[in-house]
Structure formats: C-alpha cells, structure tokens
Amino acid sequence: MLLFWRHRRIGANNLAKGRLGEDSAAMLGALLVTTLGLAGFSRADLVPAARRNHWVYLDEFQNFTTLSIANMLSELRKYNVGLTMAHQYLTQLQPEVRDAVIGNAGTLISFRLGGNDAPIIAREFLPTFSTEDLVGLPNYHIYLKLMIDGAPSRPFSAITVHGRQM
C-alpha cells in the first residue's frame, strides 16, 4: 500500500458480494481498510511537509467497517489522508461507527433521507436545513457542509450534474 502512495498510484478493488461472496468480500474489505489505516499511520515518520495528500474512496463502506475505522477517522486527517465514504442509510452502521463518521466528517453531503436518518443528519445542517427539508429533497438535489481551510462552511444546497438540464 505504501508503494502506491509513494509513487502516487491509483488502486481499485472490486469487492462485489455477488462476485466474491458476502463473507469473503467483508473479510477482504476489512483487511484492505485496516491496511490503508496502517499505511496512513506510518506517515507519522514523515515530516508534515513531506506528507502528500492522499485520498481513499470507500463505497458501500458499511460492508467492511470495524471499530478501528472510528480511530482512523479521527486520526488520519493529520497525516494528510482523506476518507470519502458512501453508504445508503445510518442503521447499516454500528452506533459507535455512525457517531465517529458523523463526528469526524469534515465535509458532509446528503441526498434525500428517510424518516429515521433525517433527524440525525439534520443536526449537522441546522439551522439552515431541517429534518423536513432533508426528507423532502427532490431527486438530484443535495445539501452540503464543507470543510474549507479547517473551518466548516455554512450549509448550502446544490443540484448534481444529472439533475441539471444540459
């Protein structure tokens, strides 16, 4: 993993459950996430100026989360490792992981939410957007709160590319 980072390479892994089986995909995903975390933490040996930005994208990350991801979320930012994680709904996550994800998210982007998830996520967008706003978002619309120069922006709305008339 460190070789990828040092040589600025891109790695992609297809952990589709239909291809690997549910248990194998979960095990390989957890192993991969742990390896990424260890690679990120090893950057502690580098002086801060030598830590190039590195981004990790985890789609359907609930399939291979462990409690160690909570530690990764709170610590890897200082080693210039950014995590972009996507999933469908909050009950897919263990409560400790859910709280770590929400509590450590520098940038939060939300499409329309269901009634169970909206009150939890709405707390991050108040007072600009409410629970009702999150439940009523039209297709292709999003609410965002960005981390800009270490400070959270005010929440705002946007329309994704597929929602715009070209």
N, C-alpha and C positions, 0 to 999 in steps of 0.2 A: 504494500500500500504506500509506503514511504517513497518508493521509486516513482510511482505515479505522481505524487505531489512534488517531488524534487525536480522531475523532468516535465512538469506541467502537462501531464497527460490526462485524458478523459477515460474513465472506466464506466462501463454499463453492465448491469447484471439483470437478466430476466429471471425473476423468481416466481413466475406464474404458477399458481397452485395446480392448474389443470395440466401443466407440463411436468412438474416435479412431484406432485402430491402435496397435500396440505402440511403434513408433519415435516417433510424434507424442506419445503420452502420456508417454513417458520424457523427451522434449525439453521439453515444456511443464511437466512436473513439476519437472525440474531448474531451469528458468528461474524458476518460481514459488518454489522453495525458496531459490534464490540471491537473488531479490528480497526475500523475507522476511528473509533474513540481513542484507542491506544496510540494510533498514528498521530492523532491530533495532540494528545497529551505529551507525546515525545517531543513536540515542538518547544517544550519548556526549556530545552537545552539550547535553543537558538536565541540570540539577542532579538528583542522585539522588532528592530528594523529589518531583520532577515526573514521574518515570518510573512511570506507572501499570502495574500488572501486565497482561501480555498473553499469551495462550495460543495456541499453534499446534498443531493436531492433524494428524498425518500418518499415514494408514492405508496399509498396503502400501508403506511408505516405501522399501523396497529397490528399487522400480521407478524411483526418481528420485534416488538418493543420488549424491553426488560426494564427493571427499575434502574439499571445503570444508565439508561438514556436520560433520566432525570438529572443525574450528575453531569452528564455530557452537556446538557442544555445550559446548565448554569456555569460551566467552566470553559468550554471550548471557545467561546467568543474572544477571550483574552489571548488566545493563540491564533487569532485571525481565521478561524474555521466557522463558516456559516452553515446552518442547517435549514433546509427548506423541506417541510414535512406536510404531506397531504393525506387526508382521510375523509370518511363520509359523515360520521356522527360521533359525538362525545362518548356515548356508552360503549363504544368499541374499545375504549381505553380504560385501564385500571385507574381508580381515582387518584392515586399518587402520581401516575404518569400524566394524567389530564391536568392536574394542578401545576405540575412542573412545566408542561408545554405552555399553558396559558400564562403562568407567572414569569416565564423567561422569554416569551416571544417578543422580539424587538419590533417585528412587523406582523400585523395581523390582517388577513384578507378573508372576507366571508361572503359567500353567496347566500341565497335564501336558506333559512334554517327552519327546522321543525320546532314544534312547541316545547319539547324537552330541552333542546340545546339553546334556544334563543335567550332564555333568561340568564344563562351562564355567560354567554358571549356578549350579551348586551351590556353587561357591567363594564366591559372594556371600551365600549363605544359611547357610553353616556357622557354628557347629557345630549350629545349631538343626535344620536340614533337610539331608539327604544327597542324593547322586545318586539313590539308590534311592527316596527319598521323592518326588523330582520326577518320576521315571518312573512311579511308582505312584499319582499323584494321581487321585482319582475325577473323573468329569465334574462340571463347575461348581465345583470347588474350586480355590483359588488359594493361593499363598504370596506374601507381600508383605514388603518392607522399605521403609519410608517415610523421607523426609527431613522432620524436624519441627524447626522453628526452627534450621535449619542443621546439625542433627546427625542421623545415621542411627538409626532405631529398631532394636530387636531384631526379627529376622524373626518373622512370625506367619502363621497360616493363617486363611482365611475361606471362606465359601460365597457364591457370587454369587446374585443375585436369582432367576435361573431355576432354581437348584438348591434353593431353599427351597420348602417346601410352603406354599402360601398358604392 
